[in-house]
């Protein structure tokens, strides 16, 4: 596992505890995981990195013959998945391209506005509606932050589970129900009419999408 800032330094570690420390202390722009265990995946995708810093890029590298692992990494939310046979020059070039995509993107505000006068404060972990605070459970906040940070994108239930609850949440087969329940709770708090949602909408055959945030 490596935490990278292409313009500054590269830090490499095999120790998960040190990896966790690097994420918190150095706030890298790019993470490269070489054949990570499930715990590393959960650390990168579940423990708040995507929510706290939507611009972070997470890259997976595995053996050239391990196609299934790379496809699984992409499905789980990695930004790219590469064979370990890739040349150093190409790897550096791909990382630089990923970094350039982030640098060229509009700066994201810590406050996301959407729907009927709703404002989600990513720094304070709070939601306001018409200027008044709305209580959110931790997973409600994580789910709403992910949706509001990617306006107009349709997410499957499995994708939402992995990003917000972790890969282990898909094991018992009831994860989709968990997502549905949290969506229902959120609609009761953000929609003018929860039975006829216009903000947090269902995408038939896919999952859910949040429309209309105004950064």
MDTraj code that builds the backbone (N, CA, C; nanometers):
import mdtraj as md
import numpy as np

residues = "UNK UNK UNK UNK UNK UNK UNK UNK UNK UNK UNK UNK UNK UNK UNK UNK UNK UNK UNK UNK UNK UNK UNK UNK UNK UNK UNK UNK UNK UNK UNK UNK UNK UNK UNK UNK UNK UNK UNK UNK UNK UNK UNK UNK UNK UNK UNK UNK UNK UNK UNK UNK UNK UNK UNK UNK UNK UNK UNK UNK UNK UNK UNK UNK UNK UNK UNK UNK UNK UNK UNK UNK UNK UNK UNK UNK UNK UNK UNK UNK UNK UNK UNK UNK UNK UNK UNK UNK UNK UNK UNK UNK UNK UNK UNK UNK UNK UNK UNK UNK UNK UNK UNK UNK UNK UNK UNK UNK UNK UNK UNK UNK UNK UNK UNK UNK UNK UNK UNK UNK UNK UNK UNK UNK UNK UNK UNK UNK UNK UNK UNK UNK UNK UNK UNK UNK UNK UNK UNK UNK UNK UNK UNK UNK UNK UNK UNK UNK UNK UNK UNK UNK UNK UNK UNK UNK UNK UNK UNK UNK UNK UNK UNK UNK UNK UNK UNK UNK UNK UNK UNK UNK UNK UNK UNK UNK UNK UNK UNK UNK UNK UNK UNK UNK UNK UNK UNK UNK UNK UNK UNK UNK UNK UNK UNK UNK UNK UNK UNK UNK UNK UNK UNK UNK UNK UNK UNK UNK UNK UNK UNK UNK UNK UNK UNK".split()
xyz = np.array([
    [0.0855, -0.1187, 0.0000],
    [0.0000, 0.0000, 0.0000],
    [0.0881, 0.1223, 0.0000],
    [0.0528, 0.2198, -0.0778],
    [0.1324, 0.3416, -0.0847],
    [0.0407, 0.4619, -0.0840],
    [0.0828, 0.5651, -0.0123],
    [0.0104, 0.6914, -0.0111],
    [0.0959, 0.7914, -0.0868],
    [0.0392, 0.8496, -0.1911],
    [0.1188, 0.9297, -0.2810],
    [0.0676, 1.0721, -0.2950],
    [0.1592, 1.1629, -0.3073],
    [0.1335, 1.2974, -0.3568],
    [0.2359, 1.3180, -0.4676],
    [0.1958, 1.3084, -0.5953],
    [0.2903, 1.3119, -0.7064],
    [0.3802, 1.4346, -0.7062],
    [0.3361, 1.5436, -0.6449],
    [0.4153, 1.6651, -0.6466],
    [0.5058, 1.6764, -0.5247],
    [0.4959, 1.5805, -0.4310],
    [0.5738, 1.5921, -0.3087],
    [0.6509, 1.4642, -0.2785],
    [0.5807, 1.3593, -0.2358],
    [0.6526, 1.2408, -0.1911],
    [0.5681, 1.1171, -0.2074],
    [0.6359, 1.0015, -0.1935],
    [0.5702, 0.8721, -0.1959],
    [0.6048, 0.8010, -0.0659],
    [0.5039, 0.7524, 0.0025],
    [0.5227, 0.6763, 0.1260],
    [0.4711, 0.5354, 0.1034],
    [0.5507, 0.4363, 0.1387],
    [0.5154, 0.2968, 0.1162],
    [0.5139, 0.2226, 0.2488],
    [0.4132, 0.1382, 0.2686],
    [0.4048, 0.0592, 0.3908],
    [0.3324, -0.0715, 0.3649],
    [0.3695, -0.1734, 0.4424],
    [0.2974, -0.3008, 0.4406],
    [0.2115, -0.3168, 0.5653],
    [0.2232, -0.2222, 0.6567],
    [0.1544, -0.2308, 0.7850],
    [0.0238, -0.1519, 0.7800],
    [-0.0876, -0.2178, 0.8127],
    [-0.2181, -0.1536, 0.8018],
    [-0.2322, -0.0376, 0.8995],
    [-0.1775, -0.0538, 1.0215],
    [-0.1872, 0.0537, 1.1202],
    [-0.1118, 0.1779, 1.0718],
    [0.0049, 0.1566, 1.0135],
    [0.0803, 0.2711, 0.9603],
    [0.0084, 0.3321, 0.8416],
    [-0.0540, 0.2471, 0.7601],
    [-0.1309, 0.2970, 0.6463],
    [-0.2434, 0.3873, 0.6935],
    [-0.3122, 0.3448, 0.7990],
    [-0.4190, 0.4253, 0.8569],
    [-0.3643, 0.5596, 0.9060],
    [-0.2466, 0.5559, 0.9693],
    [-0.1843, 0.6791, 1.0187],
    [-0.1482, 0.7726, 0.9034],
    [-0.0944, 0.7161, 0.7954],
    [-0.0577, 0.7987, 0.6797],
    [-0.1805, 0.8672, 0.6197],
    [-0.2921, 0.7954, 0.6128],
    [-0.4140, 0.8545, 0.5581],
    [-0.4561, 0.9765, 0.6388],
    [-0.4485, 0.9637, 0.7715],
    [-0.4932, 1.0725, 0.8580],
    [-0.3927, 1.1859, 0.8650],
    [-0.2632, 1.1518, 0.8671],
    [-0.1610, 1.2524, 0.8924],
    [-0.1175, 1.3277, 0.7675],
    [-0.1085, 1.2568, 0.6553],
    [-0.0531, 1.3212, 0.5355],
    [-0.1577, 1.3577, 0.4312],
    [-0.2815, 1.3078, 0.4469],
    [-0.3900, 1.3387, 0.3537],
    [-0.3441, 1.3279, 0.2081],
    [-0.3012, 1.2088, 0.1644],
    [-0.2508, 1.1932, 0.0277],
    [-0.3593, 1.2161, -0.0767],
    [-0.3157, 1.2558, -0.1941],
    [-0.4104, 1.2747, -0.3030],
    [-0.4390, 1.1427, -0.3750],
    [-0.3407, 1.0497, -0.3722],
    [-0.3559, 0.9222, -0.4414],
    [-0.3114, 0.8092, -0.3488],
    [-0.3875, 0.6993, -0.3483],
    [-0.3514, 0.5787, -0.2743],
    [-0.3368, 0.4649, -0.3744],
    [-0.2275, 0.3902, -0.3648],
    [-0.2080, 0.2711, -0.4463],
    [-0.2052, 0.1507, -0.3533],
    [-0.2974, 0.0568, -0.3733],
    [-0.3044, -0.0652, -0.2926],
    [-0.2638, -0.1833, -0.3794],
    [-0.1613, -0.2560, -0.3372],
    [-0.1149, -0.3729, -0.4109],
    [-0.1727, -0.4975, -0.3468],
    [-0.2695, -0.5602, -0.4162],
    [-0.3366, -0.6798, -0.3674],
    [-0.3808, -0.6627, -0.2220],
    [-0.4669, -0.5629, -0.1926],
    [-0.5012, -0.5354, -0.0534],
    [-0.5947, -0.6388, 0.0051],
    [-0.5842, -0.6646, 0.1354],
    [-0.6851, -0.7458, 0.2022],
    [-0.8139, -0.6671, 0.2143],
    [-0.9217, -0.7328, 0.2552],
    [-1.0504, -0.6643, 0.2681],
    [-1.0415, -0.5469, 0.3638],
    [-0.9601, -0.5594, 0.4687],
    [-0.9507, -0.4517, 0.5661],
    [-0.8956, -0.3244, 0.5042],
    [-0.8011, -0.3378, 0.4107],
    [-0.7465, -0.2195, 0.3448],
    [-0.8512, -0.1547, 0.2557],
    [-0.9300, -0.2380, 0.1870],
    [-1.0379, -0.1849, 0.1045],
    [-1.1362, -0.1077, 0.1908],
    [-1.1746, -0.1658, 0.3044],
    [-1.2689, -0.0993, 0.3926],
    [-1.2100, 0.0287, 0.4484],
    [-1.0812, 0.0274, 0.4792],
    [-1.0168, 0.1466, 0.5315],
    [-1.0250, 0.2597, 0.4305],
    [-0.9950, 0.2283, 0.3054],
    [-0.9914, 0.3318, 0.2025],
    [-1.1299, 0.3802, 0.1636],
    [-1.2248, 0.2861, 0.1518],
    [-1.3542, 0.3216, 0.0966],
    [-1.4635, 0.3449, 0.2012],
    [-1.4472, 0.2852, 0.3184],
    [-1.5562, 0.2864, 0.4147],
    [-1.5309, 0.3806, 0.5309],
    [-1.4107, 0.3911, 0.5790],
    [-1.3832, 0.4674, 0.6988],
    [-1.3770, 0.6176, 0.6726],
    [-1.4490, 0.6641, 0.5763],
    [-1.4699, 0.8071, 0.5606],
    [-1.3833, 0.8781, 0.4599],
    [-1.2839, 0.8116, 0.4001],
    [-1.1956, 0.8838, 0.3097],
    [-1.2706, 0.9411, 0.1896],
    [-1.3599, 0.8616, 0.1323],
    [-1.4352, 0.9105, 0.0170],
    [-1.5293, 1.0230, 0.0576],
    [-1.5880, 1.0105, 0.1751],
    [-1.6810, 1.1135, 0.2206],
    [-1.6065, 1.2401, 0.2592],
    [-1.4966, 1.2236, 0.3343],
    [-1.4217, 1.3406, 0.3799],
    [-1.3518, 1.4116, 0.2650],
    [-1.3000, 1.3326, 0.1691],
    [-1.2227, 1.3924, 0.0599],
    [-1.2626, 1.3267, -0.0720],
    [-1.3696, 1.3759, -0.1338],
    [-1.4178, 1.3148, -0.2575],
    [-1.3143, 1.3148, -0.3698],
    [-1.2136, 1.4032, -0.3619],
    [-1.1168, 1.4132, -0.4705],
    [-1.0071, 1.3074, -0.4630],
    [-0.9996, 1.2301, -0.3539],
    [-0.8941, 1.1305, -0.3417],
    [-0.9082, 1.0249, -0.4510],
    [-0.7941, 0.9732, -0.4994],
    [-0.7944, 0.8695, -0.6019],
    [-0.7327, 0.7433, -0.5443],
    [-0.7975, 0.6278, -0.5667],
    [-0.7533, 0.5010, -0.5100],
    [-0.7301, 0.4021, -0.6240],
    [-0.6064, 0.3523, -0.6348],
    [-0.5644, 0.2669, -0.7453],
    [-0.5300, 0.1284, -0.6932],
    [-0.5708, 0.0260, -0.7668],
    [-0.5427, -0.1127, -0.7296],
    [-0.4420, -0.1721, -0.8278],
    [-0.3436, -0.2472, -0.7749],
    [-0.2445, -0.3164, -0.8578],
    [-0.2402, -0.4620, -0.8142],
    [-0.2471, -0.5540, -0.9106],
    [-0.2417, -0.6967, -0.8776],
    [-0.1694, -0.7725, -0.9888],
    [-0.1479, -0.9010, -0.9657],
    [-0.0753, -0.9848, -1.0612],
    [-0.1418, -0.9809, -1.1987],
    [-0.0626, -0.9887, -1.3057],
    [-0.1187, -0.9793, -1.4417],
    [-0.2302, -1.0793, -1.4689],
    [-0.2224, -1.1983, -1.4085],
    [-0.3236, -1.3007, -1.4347],
    [-0.4485, -1.2839, -1.3496],
    [-0.4470, -1.1931, -1.2532],
    [-0.5581, -1.1804, -1.1588],
    [-0.6618, -1.0796, -1.2088],
    [-0.7226, -1.1139, -1.3203],
    [-0.8215, -1.0246, -1.3827],
    [-0.9427, -1.0063, -1.2923],
    [-0.9874, -1.1157, -1.2298],
    [-1.1064, -1.1086, -1.1458],
    [-1.0876, -1.0116, -1.0299],
    [-0.9692, -1.0110, -0.9706],
    [-0.9440, -0.9203, -0.8588],
    [-0.9512, -0.7745, -0.9044],
    [-0.8971, -0.7476, -1.0233],
    [-0.8999, -0.6094, -1.0730],
    [-1.0425, -0.5663, -1.1067],
    [-1.1196, -0.6552, -1.1658],
    [-1.2589, -0.6216, -1.1950],
    [-1.3376, -0.5991, -1.0659],
    [-1.3096, -0.6798, -0.9640],
    [-1.3763, -0.6636, -0.8353],
    [-1.3384, -0.5299, -0.7720],
    [-1.2121, -0.4900, -0.7877],
    [-1.1676, -0.3618, -0.7326],
    [-1.2402, -0.2460, -0.7996],
    [-1.2553, -0.2533, -0.9305],
    [-1.3277, -0.1477, -1.0021],
    [-1.4733, -0.1436, -0.9579],
    [-1.5316, -0.2604, -0.9416],
    [-1.6711, -0.2678, -0.8992],
    [-1.6884, -0.2115, -0.7583],
    [-1.5849, -0.2298, -0.6754],
    [-1.5910, -0.1831, -0.5371],
    [-1.5682, -0.0333, -0.5253],
    [-1.5214, 0.0309, -0.6329],
    [-1.5072, 0.1754, -0.6275],
    [-1.3681, 0.2297, -0.6488],
    [-1.2687, 0.1429, -0.6769],
    [-1.1361, 0.1931, -0.7086],
    [-1.1424, 0.2732, -0.8387],
    [-1.0569, 0.3755, -0.8500],
    [-1.0587, 0.4610, -0.9690],
    [-0.9880, 0.3975, -1.0876],
    [-0.8969, 0.3045, -1.0602],
    [-0.8289, 0.2328, -1.1678],
    [-0.7760, 0.1026, -1.1098],
    [-0.7584, 0.0016, -1.1946],
    [-0.7048, -0.1279, -1.1525],
    [-0.6064, -0.1739, -1.2587],
    [-0.4817, -0.1965, -1.2193],
    [-0.3738, -0.2194, -1.3144],
    [-0.2983, -0.3481, -1.2834],
    [-0.2416, -0.4134, -1.3870],
    [-0.1566, -0.5310, -1.3628],
    [-0.0204, -0.4869, -1.3112],
    [0.0412, -0.5708, -1.2276],
    [0.1722, -0.5350, -1.1720],
    [0.2820, -0.5352, -1.2770],
    [0.2536, -0.5883, -1.3957],
    [0.3518, -0.5870, -1.5041],
    [0.3631, -0.4505, -1.5711],
    [0.2793, -0.3563, -1.5317],
    [0.2830, -0.2232, -1.5915],
    [0.4201, -0.1594, -1.5694],
    [0.4707, -0.0914, -1.6686],
    [0.6023, -0.0286, -1.6546],
    [0.5949, 0.0894, -1.5583],
    [0.7082, 0.1211, -1.4982],
    [0.7132, 0.2333, -1.4047],
    [0.6724, 0.3631, -1.4731],
    [0.7154, 0.3808, -1.5990],
    [0.6837, 0.5036, -1.6717],
    [0.5332, 0.5170, -1.6938],
    [0.4689, 0.4045, -1.7306],
    [0.3241, 0.4111, -1.7539],
    [0.2488, 0.4326, -1.6238],
    [0.2939, 0.3668, -1.5160],
    [0.2282, 0.3845, -1.3868],
    [0.2350, 0.5300, -1.3429],
    [0.3536, 0.5894, -1.3518],
    [0.3681, 0.7300, -1.3141],
    [0.2796, 0.8182, -1.4018],
    [0.2741, 0.7867, -1.5318],
    [0.1910, 0.8649, -1.6217],
    [0.0438, 0.8550, -1.5877],
    [-0.0033, 0.7339, -1.5529],
    [-0.1433, 0.7163, -1.5157],
    [-0.1760, 0.7891, -1.3854],
    [-0.0839, 0.7825, -1.2890],
    [-0.1069, 0.8530, -1.1632],
    [-0.1114, 1.0033, -1.1861],
    [-0.0217, 1.0528, -1.2715],
    [-0.0218, 1.1957, -1.3021],
    [-0.1516, 1.2364, -1.3710],
    [-0.2037, 1.1477, -1.4583],
    [-0.3297, 1.1780, -1.5261],
    [-0.4441, 1.1829, -1.4266],
    [-0.4492, 1.0856, -1.3354],
    [-0.5530, 1.0856, -1.2323],
    [-0.5457, 1.2140, -1.1499],
    [-0.4244, 1.2535, -1.1144],
    [-0.4064, 1.3739, -1.0345],
    [-0.4503, 1.4980, -1.1114],
    [-0.4196, 1.5007, -1.2409],
    [-0.4575, 1.6161, -1.3229],
    [-0.6090, 1.6281, -1.3332],
    [-0.6782, 1.5131, -1.3398],
    [-0.8243, 1.5167, -1.3462],
    [-0.8821, 1.5851, -1.2229],
    [-0.8223, 1.5583, -1.1075],
    [-0.8686, 1.6196, -0.9836],
    [-0.8348, 1.7682, -0.9815],
    [-0.7122, 1.8010, -1.0203],
    [-0.6681, 1.9403, -1.0149],
    [-0.7457, 2.0284, -1.1113],
    [-0.7886, 1.9696, -1.2245],
    [-0.8634, 2.0470, -1.3242],
    [-1.0105, 2.0598, -1.2901],
    [-1.0584, 1.9764, -1.1952],
    [-1.2007, 1.9791, -1.1602],
    [-1.2319, 2.1005, -1.0754],
    [-1.3546, 2.1502, -1.0797],
    [-1.3925, 2.2627, -0.9953],
    [-1.3746, 2.2274, -0.8481],
    [-1.3331, 2.3231, -0.7685],
    [-1.3151, 2.3018, -0.6262],
    [-1.4484, 2.2738, -0.5596],
    [-1.4522, 2.1651, -0.4821],
    [-1.5745, 2.1289, -0.4143],
    [-1.5858, 2.2031, -0.2825],
    [-1.7015, 2.2534, -0.2550],
    [-1.7258, 2.3206, -0.1282],
    [-1.7518, 2.2169, -0.0202],
    [-1.7219, 2.2549, 0.1046],
    [-1.7557, 2.1667, 0.2160],
    [-1.9051, 2.1685, 0.2435],
    [-1.9780, 2.2571, 0.1763],
    [-2.1223, 2.2651, 0.1937],
    [-2.1911, 2.2384, 0.0601],
    [-2.2764, 2.1401, 0.0600],
    [-2.3490, 2.1017, -0.0606],
    [-2.4941, 2.1420, -0.0460],
    [-2.5456, 2.2164, -0.1422],
    [-2.6846, 2.2628, -0.1393],
    [-2.7650, 2.1882, -0.2447],
    [-2.8842, 2.1475, -0.2096],
    [-2.9668, 2.0702, -0.3011],
    [-3.1098, 2.0713, -0.2508],
    [-3.2001, 2.0222, -0.3352],
    [-3.3395, 2.0040, -0.2948],
    [-3.4074, 2.1312, -0.2494],
    [-3.4970, 2.1164, -0.1540],
    [-3.5789, 2.2257, -0.1024],
    [-3.5049, 2.2971, 0.0107],
    [-3.4099, 2.3844, -0.0271],
    [-3.3329, 2.4631, 0.0688],
    [-3.2612, 2.3745, 0.1706],
    [-3.1919, 2.2741, 0.1198],
    [-3.1140, 2.1836, 0.2041],
    [-2.9665, 2.2159, 0.1901],
    [-2.8945, 2.2101, 0.3011],
    [-2.7512, 2.2346, 0.2994],
    [-2.6817, 2.1290, 0.3854],
    [-2.5924, 2.0536, 0.3226],
    [-2.5172, 1.9498, 0.3926],
    [-2.3762, 2.0011, 0.4180],
    [-2.3380, 2.0090, 0.5435],
    [-2.2058, 2.0575, 0.5839],
    [-2.1165, 1.9364, 0.6083],
    [-2.0210, 1.9117, 0.5172],
    [-1.9350, 1.7948, 0.5279],
    [-1.8371, 1.8068, 0.6434],
    [-1.7952, 1.9284, 0.6752],
    [-1.6995, 1.9479, 0.7840],
    [-1.7650, 1.9272, 0.9201],
    [-1.8839, 1.9832, 0.9370],
    [-1.9539, 1.9746, 1.0652],
    [-2.0391, 1.8488, 1.0786],
    [-2.0478, 1.7701, 0.9692],
    [-2.1334, 1.6509, 0.9675],
    [-2.2765, 1.6874, 1.0072],
    [-2.3279, 1.7926, 0.9442],
    [-2.4615, 1.8380, 0.9775],
    [-2.5439, 1.8690, 0.8547],
    [-2.6755, 1.8639, 0.8717],
    [-2.7703, 1.8971, 0.7661],
    [-2.8646, 2.0052, 0.8161],
    [-2.8898, 2.1051, 0.7315],
    [-2.9880, 2.2087, 0.7643],
    [-3.0926, 2.2149, 0.6547],
    [-3.2169, 2.2357, 0.6994],
    [-3.3280, 2.2525, 0.6056],
    [-3.3989, 2.3811, 0.6431],
    [-3.4048, 2.4742, 0.5482],
    [-3.4589, 2.6079, 0.5744],
    [-3.3862, 2.6725, 0.6924],
    [-3.2562, 2.6423, 0.7017],
    [-3.1739, 2.7022, 0.8057],
    [-3.1793, 2.6340, 0.9398],
    [-3.2638, 2.5332, 0.9550],
    [-3.2782, 2.4650, 1.0835],
    [-3.2087, 2.3284, 1.0782],
    [-3.1392, 2.2899, 1.1859],
    [-3.0672, 2.1623, 1.1863],
    [-3.1612, 2.0427, 1.1784],
    [-3.1169, 1.9423, 1.1034],
    [-3.1909, 1.8164, 1.0898],
    [-3.1016, 1.7047, 1.1418],
    [-3.1525, 1.6265, 1.2355],
    [-3.0727, 1.5177, 1.2929],
    [-3.0557, 1.4049, 1.1921],
    [-2.9296, 1.3599, 1.1764],
    [-2.8998, 1.2457, 1.0903],
    [-2.8228, 1.1406, 1.1697],
    [-2.8611, 1.0160, 1.1528],
    [-2.7804, 0.9069, 1.2050],
    [-2.6494, 0.9015, 1.1250],
    [-2.5415, 0.8422, 1.1816],
    [-2.4128, 0.8387, 1.1105],
    [-2.4213, 0.7810, 0.9697],
    [-2.4926, 0.6692, 0.9529],
    [-2.5017, 0.6091, 0.8198],
    [-2.5906, 0.6914, 0.7273],
    [-2.6895, 0.7595, 0.7829],
    [-2.7707, 0.8498, 0.7012],
    [-2.6826, 0.9611, 0.6452],
    [-2.5972, 1.0155, 0.7318],
    [-2.5078, 1.1222, 0.6852],
    [-2.4134, 1.0694, 0.5778],
    [-2.3518, 0.9525, 0.6021],
    [-2.2595, 0.8966, 0.5041],
    [-2.3261, 0.8714, 0.3703],
    [-2.4473, 0.8191, 0.3735],
    [-2.5206, 0.7912, 0.2502],
    [-2.5552, 0.9204, 0.1774],
    [-2.6047, 1.0198, 0.2510],
    [-2.6428, 1.1458, 0.1887],
    [-2.5212, 1.2199, 0.1347],
    [-2.4098, 1.2156, 0.2078],
    [-2.2877, 1.2825, 0.1620],
    [-2.2375, 1.2206, 0.0319],
    [-2.2438, 1.0880, 0.0225],
    [-2.2001, 1.0210, -0.1001],
    [-2.2896, 1.0595, -0.2174],
    [-2.4207, 1.0572, -0.1967],
    [-2.5144, 1.0907, -0.3040],
    [-2.5029, 1.2371, -0.3447],
    [-2.4969, 1.3269, -0.2459],
    [-2.4914, 1.4701, -0.2752],
    [-2.3584, 1.5097, -0.3373],
    [-2.2515, 1.4340, -0.3053],
    [-2.1215, 1.4626, -0.3638],
    [-2.1080, 1.4145, -0.5065],
    [-2.2053, 1.3359, -0.5527],
    [-2.2047, 1.2842, -0.6908],
    [-2.3423, 1.3065, -0.7526],
    [-2.3826, 1.4314, -0.7696],
    [-2.5187, 1.4607, -0.8167],
    [-2.5463, 1.4027, -0.9544],
    [-2.6647, 1.3453, -0.9668],
    [-2.7059, 1.2926, -1.0963],
    [-2.6557, 1.1529, -1.1261],
    [-2.5683, 1.0990, -1.0409],
    [-2.5166, 0.9633, -1.0643],
    [-2.6104, 0.8613, -1.0025],
    [-2.6425, 0.7568, -1.0790],
    [-2.7243, 0.6480, -1.0270],
    [-2.6334, 0.5435, -0.9640],
    [-2.6670, 0.5046, -0.8404],
    [-2.5885, 0.4063, -0.7666],
    [-2.6707, 0.2795, -0.7464],
    [-2.6072, 0.1639, -0.7597],
    [-2.6744, 0.0404, -0.7228],
    [-2.6723, 0.0271, -0.5707],
    [-2.7586, -0.0562, -0.5182],
    [-2.7606, -0.0796, -0.3736],
    [-2.6283, -0.1384, -0.3259],
    [-2.5704, -0.2265, -0.4060],
    [-2.4439, -0.2881, -0.3661],
    [-2.3318, -0.1838, -0.3599],
    [-2.3285, -0.0926, -0.4564],
    [-2.2274, 0.0131, -0.4539],
    [-2.2425, 0.0995, -0.3292],
    [-2.3652, 0.1344, -0.2963],
    [-2.3893, 0.2159, -0.1769],
    [-2.3492, 0.1406, -0.0502],
    [-2.3770, 0.0118, -0.0472],
    [-2.3386, -0.0690, 0.0689],
    [-2.1878, -0.0684, 0.0895],
    [-2.1129, -0.0928, -0.0184],
    [-1.9676, -0.0993, -0.0072],
    [-1.9102, 0.0351, 0.0358],
    [-1.9593, 0.1435, -0.0226],
    [-1.9053, 0.2755, 0.0079],
    [-1.9383, 0.3215, 0.1490],
    [-2.0589, 0.2916, 0.1975],
    [-2.1044, 0.3479, 0.3253],
    [-2.0940, 0.2487, 0.4404],
    [-2.1297, 0.1221, 0.4144],
    [-2.1318, 0.0220, 0.5221],
    [-2.0096, -0.0689, 0.5207],
    [-1.9437, -0.0812, 0.4060],
    [-1.8294, -0.1704, 0.3951],
    [-1.8621, -0.2974, 0.3205],
    [-1.7573, -0.3597, 0.2634],
    [-1.7768, -0.4782, 0.1806],
    [-1.8429, -0.5919, 0.2570],
    [-1.8159, -0.6012, 0.3875],
    [-1.8720, -0.7107, 0.4671],
    [-2.0237, -0.7038, 0.4751],
    [-2.0811, -0.5864, 0.4538],
    [-2.2263, -0.5697, 0.4657],
    [-2.3021, -0.6442, 0.3568],
    [-2.2331, -0.6819, 0.2497],
    [-2.3000, -0.7530, 0.1397],
    [-2.3064, -0.9029, 0.1637],
    [-2.2416, -0.9506, 0.2703],
    [-2.2247, -1.0949, 0.2881],
    [-2.3546, -1.1670, 0.3204],
    [-2.4440, -1.1047, 0.3997],
    [-2.5631, -1.1771, 0.4443],
    [-2.6817, -1.1663, 0.3487],
    [-2.6649, -1.0918, 0.2410],
    [-2.7707, -1.0821, 0.1413],
    [-2.8843, -0.9888, 0.1763],
    [-2.8765, -0.9245, 0.2926],
    [-2.9842, -0.8340, 0.3351],
    [-2.9441, -0.6882, 0.3226],
    [-2.8276, -0.6638, 0.2629],
    [-2.7763, -0.5274, 0.2549],
    [-2.8660, -0.4340, 0.1768],
    [-2.9285, -0.4857, 0.0692],
    [-3.0170, -0.4016, -0.0101],
    [-3.1318, -0.3473, 0.0721],
    [-3.1827, -0.4292, 0.1617],
    [-3.2907, -0.3860, 0.2512],
    [-3.2423, -0.2743, 0.3429],
    [-3.1174, -0.2844, 0.3896],
    [-3.0599, -0.1804, 0.4745],
    [-3.0557, -0.0469, 0.4008],
    [-3.0137, -0.0498, 0.2754],
    [-3.0091, 0.0731, 0.1955],
    [-3.1495, 0.1297, 0.1790],
    [-3.2460, 0.0448, 0.1471],
    [-3.3837, 0.0911, 0.1274],
    [-3.4386, 0.1596, 0.2526],
    [-3.4102, 0.1019, 0.3687],
    [-3.4596, 0.1597, 0.4943],
    [-3.3975, 0.2968, 0.5172],
    [-3.2681, 0.3099, 0.4947],
    [-3.2018, 0.4389, 0.5160],
    [-3.2491, 0.5434, 0.4156],
    [-3.2748, 0.5004, 0.2930],
    [-3.3295, 0.5935, 0.1934],
    [-3.4665, 0.6426, 0.2393],
    [-3.5481, 0.5526, 0.2928],
    [-3.6797, 0.5935, 0.3417],
    [-3.6676, 0.6945, 0.4562],
    [-3.5737, 0.6698, 0.5479],
    [-3.5511, 0.7639, 0.6578],
    [-3.5057, 0.9001, 0.6051],
    [-3.4146, 0.8978, 0.5085],
    [-3.3663, 1.0243, 0.4520],
    [-3.4778, 1.1013, 0.3823],
    [-3.5592, 1.0310, 0.3074],
    [-3.6689, 1.0980, 0.2373],
    [-3.7634, 1.1663, 0.3354],
    [-3.7849, 1.1045, 0.4502],
    [-3.8723, 1.1652, 0.5507],
    [-3.8144, 1.2959, 0.6033],
    [-3.6828, 1.3134, 0.5877],
    [-3.6171, 1.4320, 0.6419],
    [-3.5858, 1.5383, 0.5356],
    [-3.5761, 1.4982, 0.4082],
    [-3.5336, 1.5962, 0.3072],
    [-3.6388, 1.6241, 0.2004],
    [-3.7401, 1.5391, 0.1882],
    [-3.8398, 1.5572, 0.0825],
    [-3.9627, 1.6313, 0.1345],
    [-4.0197, 1.7185, 0.0509],
    [-4.1450, 1.7844, 0.0870],
    [-4.2563, 1.6811, 0.1002],
    [-4.2553, 1.5822, 0.0107],
    [-4.3506, 1.4718, 0.0162],
    [-4.2722, 1.3423, 0.0008],
    [-4.2393, 1.2745, 0.1111],
    [-4.1588, 1.1524, 0.1035],
    [-4.2171, 1.0440, 0.0134],
    [-4.3496, 1.0449, -0.0042],
    [-4.4131, 0.9448, -0.0892],
    [-4.3989, 0.9770, -0.2371],
    [-4.3670, 1.1020, -0.2688],
    [-4.3453, 1.1453, -0.4066],
    [-4.2131, 1.2195, -0.4132],
    [-4.1017, 1.1496, -0.3949],
    [-3.9711, 1.2168, -0.3868],
    [-3.9304, 1.2830, -0.5181],
    [-3.8732, 1.4013, -0.5070],
    [-3.8232, 1.4725, -0.6246],
    [-3.6730, 1.4964, -0.6170],
    [-3.6132, 1.4658, -0.5033],
    [-3.4702, 1.4885, -0.4825],
    [-3.3948, 1.3556, -0.4787],
    [-3.4259, 1.2730, -0.3810],
    [-3.3660, 1.1402, -0.3688],
    [-3.4583, 1.0412, -0.4391],
    [-3.4276, 1.0134, -0.5655],
    [-3.5213, 0.9398, -0.6503],
    [-3.4744, 0.7969, -0.6738],
    [-3.5704, 0.7109, -0.7038],
    [-3.5422, 0.5723, -0.7389],
    [-3.5167, 0.5623, -0.8885],
    [-3.4109, 0.4921, -0.9255],
    [-3.3806, 0.4660, -1.0659],
    [-3.4163, 0.3198, -1.0924],
    [-3.5205, 0.2976, -1.1678],
    [-3.5705, 0.1620, -1.1898],
    [-3.4625, 0.0713, -1.2477],
    [-3.4497, -0.0451, -1.1889],
    [-3.3530, -0.1421, -1.2368],
    [-3.2105, -0.1136, -1.1963],
    [-3.1892, -0.0036, -1.1240],
    [-3.0529, 0.0326, -1.0839],
    [-3.0459, 0.0492, -0.9327],
    [-3.0992, 0.1600, -0.8829],
    [-3.0915, 0.1883, -0.7398],
    [-3.1430, 0.3272, -0.7096],
    [-3.0522, 0.4167, -0.6691],
    [-3.0942, 0.5502, -0.6273],
    [-3.0025, 0.6579, -0.6849],
    [-3.0586, 0.7792, -0.6915],
    [-2.9864, 0.8962, -0.7422],
    [-3.0355, 1.0185, -0.6672],
    [-2.9429, 1.1117, -0.6419],
    [-2.9838, 1.2386, -0.5821],
    [-2.9705, 1.3486, -0.6876],
    [-3.0764, 1.4214, -0.7098],
    [-3.0805, 1.5237, -0.8131],
    [-3.0711, 1.6635, -0.7538],
    [-3.0139, 1.7509, -0.8332],
    [-3.0283, 1.8933, -0.8107],
    [-2.9429, 1.9645, -0.7095],
    [-2.8256, 1.9107, -0.6614],
    [-2.7453, 1.9898, -0.5694],
    [-2.6861, 2.1105, -0.6409],
    [-2.6743, 2.2195, -0.5698],
    [-2.6176, 2.3413, -0.6255],
    [-2.4961, 2.3812, -0.5423],
    [-2.3762, 2.3481, -0.5960],
    [-2.2559, 2.3816, -0.5221],
    [-2.2306, 2.5302, -0.5239],
])
top = md.Topology()
chain = top.add_chain()
for i, resn in enumerate(residues, 1):
    res = top.add_residue(resn, chain, resSeq=i)
    for name in ("N", "CA", "C"):
        top.add_atom(name, md.element.get_by_symbol(name[0]), res)
traj = md.Trajectory(xyz[None], top)
